[in-house]
Structure formats: C-alpha cells, structure tokens
Amino acid sequence: MSYIFTDWNLIDYAEAWQKQQQIFDNLLHNKLHPEQPVEAVQQVILCEHPHVYTLGKNGNANNMLLNPEFLEKINAVYYHIDRGGDITYHGPGQLVGYPILDLEMFQLSLKSYIHQLEEAIIQTLAYYNIAGYRLDGATGVWLEPDKDTARKICAIGVRSSRYVTMHGFALNVNTDLSYFNYINPCGFVDKGVTSLQKELGYFVDMEEVKEVFKKCFSDNFLPVL
C-alpha cells in the first residue's frame, strides 16, 4: 500500500483538522477492523492556512502572548490541538504538510519517522543551497543551530496511534514572520525564526517548493510492506 500527495491549497485550519482526522480515523479503523474495511488512502496533504496559532497537547499556554481581542485585531485564530510540540503559527506563504501514514508500512518507529521527515525538509532546503540542520532536544529544522543566530525554518509536530500519523510540518516559505513576534515559537524564547524568502532575498514560487518537497519526501519514504 503506497500513498498519494493531495493539495488542499489555502484552507481554513479547523476544516483541514476535521478532514485529516477523518482520513486518520479511517486508516486506523482498517488496522483495527480489517474484516470491515472502509475507504482509506494513505496520503501526504499539502496546504496553506489563514493566520492561526496552534498549541500542542502538552504545550505551555503561557507561550501564547496574545489575548482574544488582539487575535481578532490581527485577523488570527487560536486552537489547542492534539499533536505533540508547543505553540506555533501557520499562515499564508507557509507550506504545511500533513502526512497521514501507517508507519508499519515503512517499518519506522515514530522517532525514525520524525527523523526522516526532517531529512526530507533538509533536502528540500539544499535544493535552494540552504543548509538545514537538526537541533538536539528540539524537533524541526534549523539554520546555524550552534550559533547565536540559530533560527527555525520548519516546525514539526505529530500525533500517532497504532503507528498511524497525523499533523506534520510547517515550512516557512514566504511567511509573514512578524506573526511569530506574538508567541514564543515552539516554546523557545532565545531563538529566532526565518523563511526561504528571508534567507534567499526573493519571493519563492510555492508550487516549485511543493514539487521539490514531494521528490525529497518520496526519496525518504519508500513503503516496504
């Protein structure tokens, strides 16, 4: 059983959350009840969201620095959700990916899955001659992680049950980085954020980034069952 790429383009966060939950539930149902299968396809969903802040299930609400009135003023919404990780921001110009996969099909642990997802992002950045790295103790992809200029370009937060995954990553492409000023991104107070546009000095074609990522992801996730 392989997987497909699905592009939801710009979609409301709550709608996307509901849709990916349904796909996740169907895949999980088929694992638990193979005698009563429902329609379910493993897929990697790509999309963008209107301005939204999300806090992981074990995140610290104090890292959300805004009150409801200011959220409305900046045209943003807020959700406390069921993924791992702390608080992050999603918005236009950011490539969000939701791989909904059965990791047993790839013979991957959750830790290995996150490592492979980071690798796909690192390879995507390499296409643009940007060196991405991991940072010990923190998921995601960073630039210059060992320097005072350490900055995050991609956040990762996932949920899994019976090795079926949902949620995923957020890669800053042409993101309005000012929205990160209102939170402690991923719980960090001493590190910055960046984007492809900021690093390269020009507006980056989102469709090109998607195609580069799909190639890198496919190279790192080859079903073995």
N, C-alpha and C positions, 0 to 999 in steps of 0.2 A: 504494500500500500504506500503510495507516494503522496505528494502534497501539491497544491496549486498555489499560485500567487493571485490575490484578489485586491483590487484597488477601489477603495471607498471614497477616494478624493477628499474633499472637505466635508466633514460630518460632525454633527453635534456629539459631544463626548458621551452623554447619557444614552443616546441612541446606539452608538458604537459599543458601549459597555454591554447593553442589553443583547445586541446581535452576536457579539463574540461569546457571551455567556451561553446563548442557545447552542452555538456550534460546539462549545466546550462540553455542555451537558449531553449533547447527542453522542459525541465521541466517547464520553465516559460511560454513558448508558450501554453502548455497544461492547465496551470492555467487560462490563459487569453482567450484561444480559445478552450474550451472543446468540441465544436462541430466539430473541425478539428484537432483531436489528431495526434501527431507524436510519433514515438518510443522514449520512455524516461524511464529511470530507475534510481531511487534514488540510489546513491552509495557512498561508502567511499573508496576513492582511496589512496593506499599506494605506495610510491615510494622513490627513491633517485635521486639526481641531480648531474651532474658535477658542478664544482665550479661556483657559481653565487651569485651576490648581487642583492637584490630587495628592492626598496623604495616604501612605501605605498603612496597613492594618496595625502595625507596631510602631508607626511613626510618632514623633513628638509634635503635638498640636501647637506648641509654642514656636515652632519654626514657621508657622503661618503668621505673618506680621500684619495682616490686614483685617479690618472689621468689615461686616457686610455692606455698610454704606460705601466704603471706599471701593470694594469689589465692584459694586454697581457703577461707580463713577468711572472705573477703567474698563467697563464692559467685560467683566470676567465672572466666572462662577467657581464654586469650590465643592469637591466631593471627597469624602473619606471612604476609601475603597479597600478591596480585599487582596491586593498584591503585597509583595514584600517591598522593602525600601521605605524611605521617608517621604518628604514632600518634594514635588516637582511641578514644573509648569509645562503646559502644552499650548501651542498657538500656531497661527498661520506661518508658513515658512519653515516649519519643523516637520521632519519626516518621522512619523510614528509607525511602529511596526508591531503587530500582534501575531506572533507565531502560535497557532493552536495545533499542537503536535502531540503524538503519542511517542514519548521518548524511548519506550521499549523497542519501537520500530528502528531506532537508530543505535540501540544498545548504549544509551547515555544515561548517566546519573544527572540529577538536577545541577550539581556543581559543574559537571562537564558540559552540560548544555549551555550554561551561562558563559563558560569559558569560550565555547565555540561561537556563541552569539557575539561576544566581544571581538573575537577574531574576525568575523565577517565585517564588523564595523571598522576594525583596524585596517583591513584590506581595502575597504571602500575609501577610507581616508588616503591610503597610499596611492590610489589612482590619481588623487589631486596633489600628490607629493607632500602630504601632511603626515607626520609621524605620530601615530596614536599609541598609547600605552595603557596597561592596567596599573592600578594603584592598590597596593596591599591593604586589605581591610575594607575596600570600597568597590562595589560593582560599577560597571560603566567603563567608558573610555576617556582618557585624559591626555592632555598635551603637557609636556615638560613636568611630569608628576613629582620629580625630585627637586624642583626649584621653587623659589618664592613666587614665580609666575605660573605655578600649576593652575590649570583651568580645565573644566569639564566640557566636553563637546557632545557626549552621548550618555544619557541616563538609562539604566536598566532596572526593571522591577518586574518580577514574575510571580505567578501563582501556579501551583501544580497539585493535582490529586490523582493518585494511581498512575503517576508518570504522564498524565495529560497536562499540557501547559496552557496558560492564557496570560494576557497582558504582555509586556515585552520591552521595547526600547523607544527612545526618543532622541533622534539625531538632529542637532541644530544645524540647519542649512542656511536659510535666510531669516532666521528668527529675530524678532524684536527683543533683544537681550535686556532691555530696560524692565521687562516684566519680572525678571529674576531678582530685581532690587527689593521686591516686596516680600521675599521669603529667604530662609537660609537653605539654599538648594541642597536637597538630599541630606540635610542636617549639618552641612559644613558652614562654618562662619569665617573660615580663613582661606578659602579658595574661590576662584572666580569661575565664570562660565564663558564660553566662546562659541563661535559658529564657523561654518565653512566660509560664509561671506566675509566675516571679520578677518579670518586668517588669510584669505586669498585677495581681499580687497576689491572684489567684484560680486555682482549678483550671480548666483549659481543656478543653472537650469535644474529644477526639481525633477523633471522627467528623466533627465540624464542620471541624476543621483539614484533614482529608483532602479534604473536598468543596471547601473554598476553594482548596487547593493544586491539585486537579485542574482547576479552572476556570482558574487562573493559568497552569498548565503548558500547557493546551490553547491558550490565547491566544498563547503564545510559541513553540509548536512545531506549525506547520502544514505538513504534507507538501506538497512542490511537484512531486514525481515520481510 
